[in-house]
Amino acid sequence: MQHRKPIPPAVRLCFALAFPIVIAACGGGGGSDATPAPPPIDPPVVRGPTTHQAASVVLGQPNAESFQINGGGDISDKGLREPSGIALTPQGGLLVADSGNHRVLIFNSVPTSTGQAADAVIGQAGFTTGAFAHSQQGMSVPSGISIGAGKLAVADKFNNRVLIYNQIPREGALVDPEVLIGQVEFEAFGSACGATGLNRPSAAFITPDNKLIVADTFNHRVLVWTTTPTVIPAPDPDLILGQEDADHCMSNSGSPTDTPTASTLSSPTGIWSDGKRLVVSDSGNNRVLLWTDVSTASDFQAANIVVGHSSFTNGTANSEQDGQAQLPNPTARTLRGPEGVHSDGISLAVADLLNQRVLFWNTFPQTNLQAADVVIGQPNFDQGEPQDESGQPTTSQSLSDPAFVLLTPDALIVSDQGNNRVLVYRR
């Protein structure tokens, strides 16, 4: 039986361009000077994973059957302990938040072989130490990470802060964070509500246009800065989602029955945005919310689409309709404790953590309760048990508490937290 941690509450586009031969019709000995119609353009072909696909590369373990902390050995450049956030650098490197070892590992390129060693580390002085720290160089359970606008953001969860690196760390050029959100100094680590506080942030996302978006998980809200802060202390956020104002921090905005609405949140954990669209995994409400244009949003703005339920007032796990109890099995439309979300701008991937699977939509959901097209980690949509509880061994096709996801042009990458590994699925 494996060790368990208690669970807290660009697709590469293949354009088929058809260029028909346009023949100008001639009449009465004179040629037509009409402008030919432009050639039709087929929609982009989504090249995604397939249901129950096997991972081609395993990081953190020596093989696809191993699941022990740090691969069953000491802390090293090859081991992982409850990994979470994943990010891709503009140069093609891969960053992994190795949460249980309180560090971020840097691979100079997306690994192509199982058990591959990392090239550099931040958060620790070397590869063989893994203690938490309240300092500028240290970390305590780093969670969601993001790279955008030439910067790196790390949600340093148990230090109740977000670290901003003004340069992207890489081998031979490690840098310290220069800005932090949620604290006024690097040695502080207390949680707080209010405009300047954070409480166990799970994700920090920098958009291509330099917005900073933070999932302030235990304050049950999402904070948005239209420009990533550059000074300490950081300015107040420009937008608050999930709460009526900065002084309210309760689940579902303090509803006496903890009933969700289109404007409330309960333990948001994952974020993706292109600067306009915003996707948030609302873990405590067992759903994913989509805003179609956050650039024009105001505080407490209602989401436009809900994934996992038919309406915004249902928060029950694996329940499709209002008033419906939790179903005995998940479906292609339901969620249970979703965490990480990611998109390449066309497709959407969601780490459906407590259903032990990743769901994949070939195109962005357009309606409530839209069914996923592909499931990873389970043979079909109606299964949701981890392999150790169903009596099955760990394999390249199984998942245990998948926490975060990342879509690259060539792969879907999943942090398989309960198995202490990161999996790479080729697209």
N, C-alpha and C positions, 0 to 999 in steps of 0.2 A: 504493500500500500504506500503510495507516495505521500510526501509531506504536503499539507494543505494550508494555505493562508486564508484566514477569514475574509470574506468579500465585503468591502465597505459599500453603505448605500451609494501622367497624362497619357490615359490610354494613347498608345501610338495610333495616330489616325491613318487609316488606309483609304485614301480617296480614290474612287474609281471614276475617273473623268472620261466621259464619252465625248468624242469630238466627231460628230457626223459631218459628212461632206455636204456642204451647202452648194447647191447648183442654182445659179442665177438663171431664171427663165428669160429667154430672149423672144421678142415678138416684133414683127414688121421690120426685121433687119436691124432693130436697135436694142442695146443691152439695158437691163434693169439696173438702176443705181440704188435700189432699196438696201438698207443695212441688214445683213444676215442676223438672224436671231442668235443669241449667245448659246453655246453648247450647254445642255442640261448637266447638272452636278448631282450625282447620287449622294445620299446621306452618308456620313462616315460609318465605316464598318467597325463595330466594337469588337475588339479582340480581348476577351476576358477569360477568366478561369472557367472550368467546367465542374459540374456537381461532383463532389467527393474526390476531387483531384488530389493526387499525391504531391507533397512538397518535393522539390528537386534538391533543395539545400537546407541543412539544419545547422543553426548557429547555437553555441552554448552547450552542445552535447557531442559526444564522439560518434553517435549514430542515431538513427531515427527511433530506436527502441529505448533509449536512455532518457530519463526525466529527472534525475537527481540534481540537487542544488550544486552549482558550479561543476556540473558533469561528474559529480561524485568525488571530486578532489578539492584541493585548496583553491583560493581565489587566484585567478590567472588571467592572461589575455584571451583565453578561449572559453571561460566559463561565464554563466549568467545565473542570476538569482531573481526570479520574479520580474522579468523585463517588462517594460511598458511602452513609452513613446518611441516612435521611429521617425526619422527625417532623412531626406535626400538632399545632398549639397548640389549646387549648380555644376560642380565638376564631376558629379556622378558618385561621390562618396556617400557612405551610409552611416548615420549616427543612431545609436541605440541607447535609450535610457535604461540602465541596469539598476533598477530601483532598489532591490534588496542589498546590493553592494554599494549603494550611494555614489554612483558614478555614471558618466556617459562615455560609452565606447565609440571610437572613431575607426571606421574602415575606409581606406582610401578609395575603394570601389565596392559596388555591391558584390558580396562574396559569391563565388561560383563553386565552392567545394565545402562539404560538411565539416564542421569542426574548425573552420578557418579562424586564425588568430586576428585580433584587432591590431591596428597600427598605432593608436594613441589613446589616451584617456584623459578626461577632465573630471574634477571632483575628488581625485586622489593623487597622491604624489607618485604613484606607480601602479603596476598591474597587480601587486600582491597584497594590497591593503583595501579594506572595505568598511571603515568606520564612518558613521555620520559625523557631521561637523556644522557648527553655526559660524561661518566665516565667509570671506569673499571667495576663497578657493574651494571650500567644502560644500557638501550637499547633504540633504536628509530626505531620502525617498524621492528622487527626481522622477517626474511622471511624464505628462505630455510635453513634447518638444516640437519646435517648428523653425524652419529657415525661410526667410523672406526679406526682400529689400536689402540683401547683403548682411543680414543680422541673424543671430540665433537667439531664440527664446526658450527657456527651460522653466517649467512649472516645478519649483522646488517645494514639493507638497508639504512635508512635515516641518519645514521652516516657514511655512505660510507666506511665501513670496514667489515672485517671478524674477528670474535673472535674465538680463539682456546683455548679450555679447555683441559689440559693434563690429566685430569681425568673426567670420566663421572659422572655428578652430580646425586645424588639420595637423597631420604629422609634421613636426619640425617648426610649427608656428602656433603653439598653444598660447591662448590669451586668457586674461581674467575678465569676468563680467564687469561692466562699467556702470550699469544702471540696475536698480532693483525696484520692484513694485510690491507694495504691501508692508514694507518696513522702511524706516528712515536711516538705518545703518546695517551693515552686513552681519554684525554680531547678534542682532535682534531676531527673534523667531516666534513671538507670541501671535495668536490669532485675534482678529477684531472684525467688527462690522463697520459701518460708516463708509464714506467715500474712499478712504485711504487704506482700509483694512482688507485682509484676505483670510479665509478659513479653509485650509486644505485644498488649494487650487489643484485641479487635475490636468488642466490643459492650458497652453498658451499658444496662440496662433498669430503669426505675422503675415498679412496679406501682401500680394504683389505691390499694392499701392501704399504700403507702410502703415496700415492700420494694425493695432494690437488688440486682440480679442482674448479674454481670459475666462475660463470656466471656474468660477469661484464656488466650488462644489458645496461645501457645508454652509455657505451663506445663501445657497439656492438661487444663484443669479449668474448672469453673464455680463461682463464689463467690456466696454468698447472705447478705445482711444482712437480718434481719427488719425493721429500721428503717433507712432511709437515713442514713448517718453525718452528723453535724453538727459534728464537731470534727476538728482536726488535732493529732496523728496520729489516723487513723481506728482504731476498735476492730477486733479480729479478726473475720473473718466468722463467722456462726452456722452455716453449712452449707457443706460442700465436696463437690461432685459430680465424679466422674471420677478421683479419687485417694483413697487410703486415709487420708491425713492431709495436713497442711499442708506437710510436709517432702518430699513426693514430687511430682515435676513432670515425669515422663517420659511419652511417648506410650503410651497403653493401659496405664498404670500400671506401665511397665517390663517388660511381657511380652517374654521373649526372642525370640519370633517376631512381636512387635507385633500379636498377635491380639486383636481387640476382644472385649468381653463386654457384658452389659447394664449394667455399672457403670462402664465405662471410656470415655475420650474421647481423640481425636487431633485437635488443632487445631480446637476448637469456635470458631465465628465469629458465629453469629446467635442471638438470643434473643427469645422472646415469652412473656409470662405474664400471666394475669389474677389472680395472687396465689395461685391454687390449681394450675391446670394450668400446665405448663412445657413449652415446645418449644425444642429446641436443635439447630442444624445442626452435626453432627459431621463437619466437612469432610474431615479426613484419613481417615475411615472411610467416606466416600461415603454418608452416611445422615443421617436426621433422627430424633432421639429424642424421645419424649413421656412425660412423667410425669403421671399423672392427678391426683395430690395431693401437691405438693411441700411443702405446709404442714405435713405430718406426716413428712417425710422425715428421714433421718439421714445422716451422712457416708457416701459411697460407695454411696448408695442406687441400686438397679437401676432402670432405666427400664422402663416398662410396655409400650410399643409402639415398634417400629422401622419407619421408612418408608425404602424404597430397597432393602431386603433381606428375605428370608423369615425370617432368624434373626439373633440378636445377634452371632454369631461370624463373620459374613462382612463383610469390609471392602473388597472389590474393587469398583472402579468399574463401573457398568452391568452388574451381576451380580445375578441374582434369587435363585439358590439356592446353598447352601454347596457349595464345590468347583467352582463354575462359573467359568470364565475370563471376562474382560471380553468382553461381547457386541460384535459389530461395529457395532451400532447401539443407541442407547438405546431404552427402552420407556416406557410410561406408569407403570411401577412402579420404574424405576431412577433413580439419581442419580450425578452425577460432580462432586465438589468443591462441594457446595451451600454457600451462604453465608447471605444474609439470609432470615429467616422473619418472617411477620407474620400476625395473625388479627384478625378483628373479633368474635371470640367464637363464630362459627358456621363460617365458611369458613377455609381455610388456604392461604397463598401461600408458595412457596419459590423463591428465586433459585437455579436449578440452573446455576451459573456456567460450568462447563467443558462442559456440554451446550448452552450458548448459548441458554437458554430459561428461562421462568418456568412452574412448574407450579402448578395451582390445584385444590384439593379443595373441592367445594361444601359438604361438611360435614367436621368433624374426623375424621381417620382413626381407625377403631376396631379394625383388625386389622393385623398385620404385612404388608408388601408391598402395601398397598392402592393401587390404581391411581388416578392423578389423573384429573380430569374434563375439564380444559381445559389447553391448552398455548399459551403466548404466545412469540413470537420464532421459531417454526418452524411450517411448514404442517401438520405432523402429529407424532406422538410418536416416530417412528423416525428422525428427523433431528436432528443435533446439531453441525453444523459452523458456525463463524462465517462471515459473508457474504464476508469478504475471502479466505478460503481456499476457498470454494466458487465463487468467481468472480462472486458476486452483489453489486450495489451496496448501500450503506446506504440503508435506506428506513424508513418509519414502521412497518413490520411486522417488521423485523430487530432482533437484539440481538447485542452483542459483550461478553462477560464481564459479564452482569448481576450486580450485587453485592448490592443490598439492595432490599427491597420494602416497601410500605406500603399498607394497605387503609384507605380513608376511606369515609364513607357513600356517596360518589358516584363514587369512582375507585379504580383500582389504579395506584399510582405506582411506577416502577422506575428505579433508578439504573443506567444503561447505561454502565458504567465504561469499557469499551474504546472506546466511541464518544464519550466525554467529554460526556455529556448525561444528562438526566433525562426520562423519558417519562411522560405522563399518559394512561391508558386510561379512558374513561368507562364507568361501570357502568349 
